[in-house]
Amino acid sequence: MSTDLTRLDASDLASKIHSREISSVEATQAHLDRIAKVDGELHAFLHVAGEQALVAAKEVDSAIAAGDKPASALAGVPIALKDVFTTTDMPTTCASKILEGWVSPYDATLTTKLREAGIPILGKTNMDEFAMGSSTENSAYGPTRNPWDTTRIPGGSGGGSAAALASYQAPLAIGTDTGGSIRQPAAVTATVGTKPTYGTVSRFGLVACASSLDQGGPCGRTVLDTALLHEVVAGYDPRDSTSVNEPVRPVVEAARQGATGDLKGVRVGVVKELHSDSYQPGVIASFDAAVEQLTALGAEVVEVSCPNFLHALAAYYLILPSEVSSNLARFDAMRYGLRVDDGNMSAEQVMAATRAAGFGKEVKRRIMIGTYALSSGYYDAYYGSALKVRTLIARDFDAAYEKVDVLVSPTSPFTPWKLGEKVDDPLAMYLSDLCTLPTNLAGHCAMSVPSGVSADDGLPVGLQIMAPALADERLYRVGAAYEAARGPIASPVA
């Protein structure tokens, strides 16, 4: 029974739990057993909260047995939570030694929403330290491995959440997306991940990397599952000053509509600047086939040009490090987290020694770049110029969306590479986010849905679907229609 339960989609699990065909405890225990069986090799989780998850599952079962209406459409279905959201009953480390063992005194708003929805939290997933990376190799606690090929990366920064889904350790997961950290791991593990419109999922209790870019979002194995989770976690939060006070978009309705396979009247734009001969040939072939499928479903497909997207990488790697430099100043060894002190050190020496010992190489690199970009005499030339490029990218999006309803591209130019292959070449690593960065800079929404496997190496490829701010439902309609037409993708694991 355990193996069968772990292979069910979240929507199917919810239906069986709510009809009392199975219990939430059975579903949760099945996934905990799966974690115990396979995660020693994959390392998707940093912390497993089996006892707490089973208590939450029992509460759901008791409420259903008493005749109460389930707290949400996903009540009783367990989930994996990226270790960047605060939790009062398990550590929040952000995969950094500087927060090793730290337990927050408060829950993130997203964590609270999961609890109130009756969704048992299986544990906290591995990630690149403070969400800085594209491979989950920057974790202070060791890398996560891709279930499709354990010698390869699962993407980043949310590789733990994506690997947990792909290996059936969790039917749902939460990630965060600062420059592609939900979508790129989804692409290279053949799972689904959505970056919602900036401000529509609360960032209260999300440990900040780059505050104007960070966005929590839902991950699943199907478009419908991801939509169901999206509706649970989205919504206005007065504790988040950037929260958008707008109704939650009807993404579940859109996913169900899309699953009928009709895209007549939908205008799809192929972004010229995100279709390059420098991309892996198998990725381009898979993308071109996906575009043909969208056309067959009735969509009107045209090419659009967004010339300033070519500068997104340069702008992003000035804006993000600048915000990182500011945000990570709070880790000063004075209030919480790691403290290196031999008893004879000044406050400045303690701070310097703690940050040297607690932060990894990539985090230090970005702090230094950001501090330089913000320094006197360089602010206008670097950070100020990057903000101007950000405005131009947003204008490119606006012009494109006057012509089309959604934009499409490959999610990542490459399939997952070998562990260690790019870890000493930051620029090569950064290039994996070429297609995802523009959406974050504009604050819009985007999704990655599996588009099959590359003919080059048999590894997963993702189709990226982009939509304007507050039009998240368009992602789900197009994504669900494509998913239904594409058909199932073979499982990577036994």
Number of C-alpha atoms within 10 A of each C-alpha: 8 15 14 9 20 24 17 15 19 28 19 15 25 24 17 16 24 22 12 13 10 16 24 32 23 18 28 31 22 21 25 24 15 19 23 12 11 17 18 10 12 19 22 34 26 23 18 18 17 19 12 16 23 23 12 22 26 20 16 28 22 13 14 21 14 9 8 11 13 18 16 17 20 27 27 36 29 33 30 29 30 31 33 29 27 29 23 14 13 18 22 24 28 30 27 24 21 25 19 17 14 19 18 18 10 13 19 21 23 27 23 15 16 22 16 14 21 25 29 30 27 27 24 31 29 36 39 32 29 25 32 27 27 29 34 31 27 27 25 22 18 15 24 37 26 32 27 22 16 14 15 21 29 39 36 36 34 37 37 36 36 42 34 32 27 26 25 25 30 33 30 30 30 31 32 32 26 27 33 35 35 33 36 40 35 37 33 33 32 31 28 31 35 35 33 29 25 27 27 28 28 26 25 21 20 23 21 23 23 23 17 18 23 25 30 29 27 28 33 31 26 24 33 27 22 30 28 23 28 27 18 21 23 25 20 19 19 11 12 15 12 18 19 20 12 11 11 19 19 17 24 21 15 22 26 17 17 25 21 14 21 19 22 13 10 20 18 27 25 22 20 16 17 22 18 11 9 9 16 15 16 21 28 21 15 22 24 17 15 24 20 13 16 25 17 16 19 15 20 17 19 14 14 20 16 20 15 18 26 15 16 24 21 13 24 23 18 23 25 25 27 25 22 24 24 17 16 18 11 11 19 20 21 13 9 14 19 22 20 17 15 8 7 8 12 11 13 11 13 20 20 15 17 22 22 14 13 23 21 20 12 19 23 17 14 20 22 16 18 24 19 19 22 23 13 9 10 13 17 14 11 20 25 17 14 22 17 11 20 23 14 19 24 22 15 19 24 14 14 21 18 8 13 19 19 22 24 26 26 31 33 30 26 25 29 26 19 17 19 14 12 16 17 10 10 13 11 12 16 15 14 23 24 21 27 30 22 28 27 26 25 23 21 22 25 31 33 35 31 30 26 24 23 21 13 12 10 12 22 26 32 34 28 27 25 29 25 23 17 20 20 27 22 25 30 30 27 29 29 25 24 27 22 15 18 16 10 10 14 9 13 15 11 7
